Every structure is written in structure tokens, then in C-alpha cells.
């Protein structure tokens, strides 16, 4: 469907567009479990955590990697995958990632020493690395392979799910689904056993995150039903804010170490959260999700933006095609500078469009001067939303406002 045709089919634009999928009431209440659960949720050795960083920590322990050992990590990173490794006393050594977001195999091979026990590979934005080649290296060098699939839930490569090749795979359901918490560890190595008896996460943390998420889902219609829903969502949000205030006061006065207000998307690694699992609400949302539909919409939306920007030859695009099987996280564009990227993000946000300025943090343990391509990506990679809540009408507005904002810079 062309952009002009989608405009003819609709009138007006939705008032708000979120950067990530937002929660609808139909997903909250338990129904029959999805009979056709997909990888990794259909695996026997699949374990749930509060967020992915705690799944990474648990997975590294399971592999028997300990203090003074080395794990090779991608130079392009957000830092949350580094902190669990540092917490365990393990030394991270970094290998190059090119501007095309692919592993530099030659540099990876150079970094392998006798102290290296594992290679962590990230499938950036849902696109596969040369995982078969890296797996072969791991087998030859007797190294563990850790697949970081935080961006790659639902993605496949040559018919195989990403995360199924490594000794372990780690997923962040938060990035693809509107869940209030949810990291996943899958163990593919048949020789590794693991017992995991998670505690329930704080109900306050789950409630506050959910209330905020519900408020993000706004509609463009003004019928009575939608008006009532909007009023209810706003009331729920205000109620959660008042409860949050009293919980914060209680924490300050009586239990300053209480984790009532912790968020799963925080950049901090908190040891006490390692024992938390995933909430019942997240499990309900997962069981009510049509995964094939989610993936198909994401692919359709990515292709729609890709066709537009290829036709106009306006922007630098890290990906100029969408390979079969990929479930993309968002649509990436290279902006000329970090300053322009930040200005673009703020301008679009003022117009009601939340985008992905993506990673802006330079973790202090990475020797950034050795990795100019990683610095380039952190400073310049920007993302437009393509998630499953968005229609082509939404994307038309994203394109229009993005182009106006970009031209004004």
C-alpha cells in the first residue's frame, strides 16, 4: 500500500505515537495459554527474570564463568550487559562492531586469549550477526557462546530462531511486548543444568509501570466509549502517582533499601533483583499475544518506512533491506551529529511522537578511543517507531513530522 493511498483511506492523524508498544486492557486478564508458544518460550530450559540484565548474570553463573575470567563483548553497547559481568568479577574485553552493525570477525579473533571463556554476540535491532561463523569459532576455541537477543525476540535466520545457536540466549521481552517486566534466559547446551526458583517482583513496581504504560495508549476517536476509557486511564494514572508518593515517603522513613519503585528499564544493576522473576501480569500479556501478527506488523511497518526513504534517497540507512525472518526493533537512521539527533528527538516529542534516540551512554569501562565506529553509532543512530500498535496512518504522520523537523535543523 502506498503512502498516498493510506492517506486517502483515513482522515486526520492520531494525536500521540509512542516509541514502544503500549498496553491495551484486552491483554491484562488471563485467558487460555497460547497453545503455539514460540522460541524461547516453548523450551524446557526457559527461565524468567525481572529484566534481561539479571538473566545475563544468571546465565554466566550457569556457564561456570567466574572472577578473573574474560568475556568478549561488542564495543557498541548500552552498558547494561557490562554491569552484570563486572558485578561477577569478570573482565570484559571488547571487539569491534562496524558501522553496518556487524561483528568484525578479524578483530574478534585477535581478542581471543587463554583467559577468554565466552563470546557475547548481540543481534542489534533484531538483525542477525554471522552467528554460524561465530559458533564455529567458539567450537574450535572451546569457548561458550552467549547470544544477546534483547532486540531479537521473534527474529529468525535461515529458519532458525536467534538465540537457539548459543550455549545460552538472553531476551528482553520489554522491548517487543507491552509487559511491565520480563527477561528470559534459555539454555540450549544439553550438558548444563539449572534450577531457578524466582520470587515474585514487587506489586508496586508492576503497578506503577503498567499505569504509566496504559496512559501512553491514546486514541484519535471521540466516541463515548473511548472517552470513558481515556478518563479511566487518566484516573488510574493519577491514583498511581498518589500511591507512588506515599510509597516513596514510607521508603524514605522506614525502609530506604526497599525496592518498591524500581523499574525494569533502569540502567542500574541491583543484586537483590537477581532473585526476582516475571510478574503474573506479564505472563498474562504473553499468553494473550498473537506473535505472528506482532512480527508481521513490525515487518510491514519497517518496509513502509524503508520504501519511502529509499525512494527519496534522503537519509543514511544502516539497513537498506529487510531480510526474511527478521522482526525489527525500530527503523534506524543515521543523523549527522549527536546534537542534531537530540534536537530531532525533542522536536518530535513536542509534536506527540516519541522516538528512539537510542543509546547515548558511554560506559566508563569501554576504551572508546579504540572503537570509532561504535562511537559513530552511539552519537548518530536514531530510531523511528514501527511497533505493532502502529498503522500506516501513524507512519504517515511519523514521516511528515520527521521530515519537517529534520529540514528545520
C-alpha positions in Angstrom: 0.0 0.0 0.0 1.4 3.4 -1.0 1.7 6.3 1.4 -0.8 8.4 -0.6 -3.3 5.6 -0.7 -3.2 5.1 3.1 -3.8 8.9 3.4 -6.9 8.7 1.2 -8.3 5.9 3.3 -8.1 7.9 6.6 -8.8 11.4 7.8 -6.8 13.1 10.5 -3.9 11.9 12.4 -3.6 10.2 15.8 -2.6 12.7 18.5 0.2 10.6 20.1 2.6 8.0 18.8 4.7 6.0 21.4 8.2 4.7 20.7 7.3 1.3 22.1 4.2 -0.9 22.1 1.6 0.1 24.6 -0.8 -1.9 26.7 -4.5 -2.4 26.0 -7.0 -3.8 28.5 -7.6 -6.9 26.5 -4.1 -8.2 27.2 -4.3 -7.8 31.0 -6.8 -10.6 32.0 -5.8 -14.2 31.9 -7.0 -16.4 29.1 -6.1 -19.8 27.8 -2.4 -20.2 27.4 -1.1 -19.8 23.8 -1.0 -23.4 22.5 1.6 -22.5 20.0 4.2 -20.8 22.1 7.4 -19.9 20.2 11.1 -20.0 20.9 12.3 -19.5 23.6 9.1 -19.7 25.5 8.4 -23.2 24.3 11.7 -24.6 25.6 12.1 -26.8 28.6 15.0 -24.8 30.0 13.5 -21.4 29.7 13.7 -19.2 32.8 12.0 -15.8 33.5 13.6 -12.8 35.3 12.6 -9.3 36.2 14.7 -7.9 33.3 17.4 -9.2 30.9 20.4 -8.0 32.8 19.6 -10.5 35.6 19.1 -13.2 33.0 22.6 -12.4 31.7 24.1 -12.7 35.2 22.3 -16.0 35.9 23.4 -17.4 32.6 27.1 -16.5 33.1 26.9 -18.2 36.5 25.4 -21.3 34.9 28.3 -21.5 32.4 30.7 -21.6 35.3 32.5 -18.4 34.3 33.9 -16.6 37.4 36.3 -14.0 38.7 39.4 -13.2 36.6 37.9 -14.9 33.5 37.4 -12.9 30.4 34.2 -12.5 28.2 34.5 -10.8 24.8 31.8 -8.2 24.3 30.7 -5.9 21.4 32.2 -2.4 21.5 28.8 -1.0 20.5 26.7 -1.5 23.6 24.3 0.3 26.0 26.2 -0.7 29.1 23.5 -2.8 30.8 25.2 -6.0 29.6 28.5 -4.9 31.0 27.5 -4.2 34.6 26.4 -7.9 35.4 29.8 -9.0 34.2 31.7 -6.5 36.3 29.5 -7.4 39.3 30.6 -11.0 39.0 34.3 -10.0 38.9 34.7 -11.0 35.3 36.9 -8.9 33.0 35.2 -7.6 29.8 37.3 -7.2 26.7 35.7 -5.5 23.7 35.8 -6.3 19.9 34.9 -4.1 17.0 31.5 -3.5 15.6 31.3 -1.9 12.2 29.1 1.0 11.1 26.9 -1.7 9.5 26.3 -3.1 13.0 28.1 -6.4 12.2 30.9 -8.1 14.2 34.4 -7.5 12.9 35.4 -11.2 12.7 39.1 -10.4 12.3 39.2 -8.2 15.4 37.2 -10.8 17.3 39.8 -13.5 16.5 42.6 -11.2 17.6 41.0 -10.7 21.0 40.8 -14.4 21.9 43.4 -15.3 24.5 43.8 -18.2 27.0 41.8 -16.2 29.6 38.7 -15.8 27.4 35.9 -18.2 28.3 33.0 -16.9 26.3 31.9 -14.6 23.4 28.8 -12.5 23.8 27.2 -11.6 20.5 24.4 -9.0 20.2 21.8 -9.3 17.3 21.4 -5.5 17.0 17.8 -4.2 16.3 16.7 -7.8 15.5 19.1 -8.3 12.6 21.3 -11.4 12.8 25.0 -11.5 13.2 27.1 -14.1 11.3 26.2 -16.4 14.0 27.1 -19.7 12.3 30.6 -18.4 11.7 31.0 -17.2 15.2 29.6 -20.5 16.6 32.3 -22.3 14.6 35.0 -20.2 16.2 33.6 -20.9 19.6 33.6 -24.7 19.0 37.2 -24.6 17.6 38.5 -22.4 20.5 36.4 -24.3 23.2 34.5 -21.1 24.2 31.0 -20.6 25.3 28.7 -18.6 23.0 26.2 -16.2 24.6 23.6 -14.8 22.3 22.2 -11.4 23.4 18.8 -11.3 21.8 17.4 -8.4 23.8 16.4 -6.8 20.5 15.7 -10.0 18.6 12.7 -11.7 20.1 10.8 -13.3 17.2 13.7 -13.0 14.7 14.9 -15.9 12.7 17.9 -16.5 10.5 17.8 -19.2 7.8 14.8 -20.7 9.5 16.4 -20.9 13.0 15.4 -18.6 15.9 18.0 -16.2 17.0 19.1 -17.3 20.5 18.9 -21.0 19.6 22.6 -21.3 18.4 24.4 -20.2 21.6 25.0 -22.2 24.7 22.6 -19.7 26.3 20.4 -17.0 24.9 19.1 -13.9 26.6 15.9 -11.9 25.7 14.3 -8.7 26.8 10.5 -9.0 26.3 10.1 -5.4 27.4 11.5 -4.2 24.1 9.0 -6.1 21.9 5.9 -6.6 24.1 4.0 -4.2 26.4 4.9 -6.1 29.5 5.8 -4.4 32.9 8.8 -6.7 33.3 10.3 -9.7 31.7 13.8 -11.0 30.9 14.3 -14.5 29.6 17.2 -17.0 29.8 17.2 -20.0 27.6 19.8 -22.8 28.0 20.5 -24.6 24.8 23.6 -26.6 26.0 22.3 -30.0 26.9 25.1 -30.6 29.4 24.1 -27.6 31.5 21.5 -27.9 34.3 19.9 -25.1 36.2 17.4 -24.6 39.0 15.6 -21.3 39.2 13.0 -20.5 41.9 12.2 -16.9 41.3 10.4 -14.6 43.8 7.5 -12.5 42.6 8.5 -8.9 41.8 7.2 -6.0 43.8 3.5 -5.5 43.0 4.1 -1.7 43.4 6.8 -1.8 40.7 4.5 -3.7 38.4 1.5 -1.5 39.1 3.3 1.8 38.6 4.9 0.7 35.3 1.6 -0.6 34.0 -0.3 2.5 34.9 2.2 4.7 33.0 2.0 2.4 30.0 -1.8 2.4 29.9 -1.8 6.2 29.8 0.5 6.1 26.7 -2.1 4.4 24.6 -4.2 7.3 23.3 -6.8 7.2 20.6 -7.8 9.6 17.9 -11.6 9.0 18.1 -14.0 10.8 20.3 -16.9 8.4 20.8 -18.3 7.8 24.3 -16.6 4.5 24.8 -13.1 5.9 24.1 -13.9 9.0 26.2 -14.7 6.8 29.2 -11.6 4.7 28.6 -9.4 7.9 28.5 -11.0 9.2 31.7 -10.4 5.8 33.4 -6.8 5.6 32.3 -6.1 9.2 33.4 -7.7 8.4 36.8 -5.7 5.3 37.2 -2.5 7.1 36.4 -3.3 9.9 38.9 -4.2 7.3 41.5 -0.8 5.5 40.9 1.0 8.8 41.2 -0.5 9.5 44.6 0.2 5.9 45.8 3.8 6.3 44.5 4.2 9.4 46.6 3.2 7.7 49.8 5.3 4.6 49.0 8.3 6.9 48.4 7.7 8.6 51.8 7.4 5.2 53.5 10.6 4.0 51.9 12.5 7.1 53.0 11.3 7.0 56.6 11.2 3.2 57.3 12.9 1.2 54.6 15.3 3.1 52.4 16.5 -0.1 50.8 13.0 -1.1 49.7 12.7 -1.9 46.0 9.0 -0.8 45.6 9.8 1.8 43.0 12.4 0.0 40.9 11.9 -0.1 37.1 12.8 -3.0 34.8 14.3 -0.5 32.3 16.6 1.2 34.9 20.3 1.3 33.9 21.4 0.1 37.3 22.3 -3.5 38.3 20.8 -4.2 41.7 21.9 -7.5 43.2 18.7 -8.0 45.2 16.7 -8.1 41.9 18.6 -11.1 40.7 16.1 -13.4 42.5 13.0 -11.7 41.1 11.1 -13.4 38.3 8.5 -12.1 35.9 5.0 -10.9 37.1 1.8 -12.7 36.6 0.6 -9.7 34.6 3.5 -10.1 32.1 2.6 -13.8 31.8 -1.0 -12.9 31.0 0.1 -10.4 28.3 2.3 -13.0 26.8 -0.4 -15.7 26.7 -2.8 -13.2 25.0 -0.3 -12.1 22.3 -0.5 -13.3 18.7 3.2 -13.4 18.0 2.9 -14.0 14.3 0.7 -10.9 14.0 3.2 -8.8 16.0 6.0 -9.9 13.7 4.1 -9.3 10.5 3.0 -5.8 11.5 6.6 -4.8 12.5 7.9 -6.1 9.2 5.2 -4.3 7.2 5.8 -1.0 9.0 9.6 -1.3 8.6 9.2 -2.0 4.8 6.8 1.0 4.6 9.4 3.4 6.0 12.2 1.7 4.1 10.5 2.2 0.8 9.8 5.8 1.5 13.4 6.7 2.4 14.9 4.6 -0.4 12.6 6.3 -2.9 13.6 9.8 -1.6 17.3 9.0 -1.0 17.2 11.4 1.9 18.9 9.7 4.7 21.8 7.4 5.6 20.3 4.0 6.3 22.2 1.2 8.2 19.9 -1.3 6.6 18.7 -1.0 3.0 16.7 -4.2 3.0 14.7 -6.4 5.4 16.0 -10.0 5.4 13.4 -12.8 5.7 12.7 -13.8 9.2 13.8 -10.5 10.9 11.5 -8.9 13.4 12.9 -5.4 13.6 13.0 -3.4 16.8 12.7 0.0 15.1 13.6 1.8 11.9 17.2 3.1 12.2 18.5 6.3 10.6 22.0 7.9 10.8 21.8 11.6 11.8 24.8 13.9 11.1 25.6 14.6 14.7 24.7 13.9 18.3 23.4 17.5 18.7 21.1 17.1 15.7 19.9 13.7 17.0 19.0 15.2 20.4 17.3 18.2 18.8 15.3 15.9 16.5 14.2 13.8 19.4 13.0 16.8 21.4 11.2 18.4 18.4 9.3 15.2 17.6 8.4 14.7 21.2 6.9 18.2 21.3 4.7 17.1 18.4 3.5 14.0 20.3 5.8 11.5 18.6 8.1 9.5 20.9 11.1 8.2 19.0 14.3 6.3 19.9 17.4 8.4 20.4 18.8 5.0 21.3 21.9 4.5 23.3 23.6 7.7 24.5 25.6 6.3 27.4 29.3 5.8 27.2 30.1 3.2 29.7 33.3 4.1 31.6 34.8 0.6 31.2 34.9 0.7 27.4 38.1 2.2 25.8 36.1 4.3 23.4 39.1 5.8 21.6 39.8 2.3 20.2 36.3 2.0 18.6 35.5 5.0 16.4 32.7 3.1 14.6 31.0 2.3 17.9 31.2 6.0 18.9 29.8 6.9 15.5 26.8 4.7 16.1 26.2 5.9 19.6 26.3 9.5 18.6 24.3 9.3 15.4 21.9 6.3 15.3 18.3 7.4 15.7 15.2 5.2 15.5 11.6 5.7 14.2 8.9 3.6 15.8 7.5 0.6 13.8 5.9 -1.4 16.6 2.7 -3.5 16.4 0.4 -0.7 17.6 1.1 1.5 14.6 -0.9 1.6 11.4 0.2 3.1 8.1 -1.7 6.2 9.1 0.6 6.5 12.1 3.6 6.1 9.9 2.4 8.8 7.5 2.4 11.2 10.5 5.8 10.0 11.6 7.2 10.6 8.1 5.6 14.1 7.8 6.7 15.3 11.2 10.2 13.8 10.9 10.9 15.4 7.6 9.6 18.8 8.8 11.7 18.6 12.0 14.8 17.4 10.1 14.6 20.2 7.5 14.3 22.8 10.2 17.6 21.7 11.9 
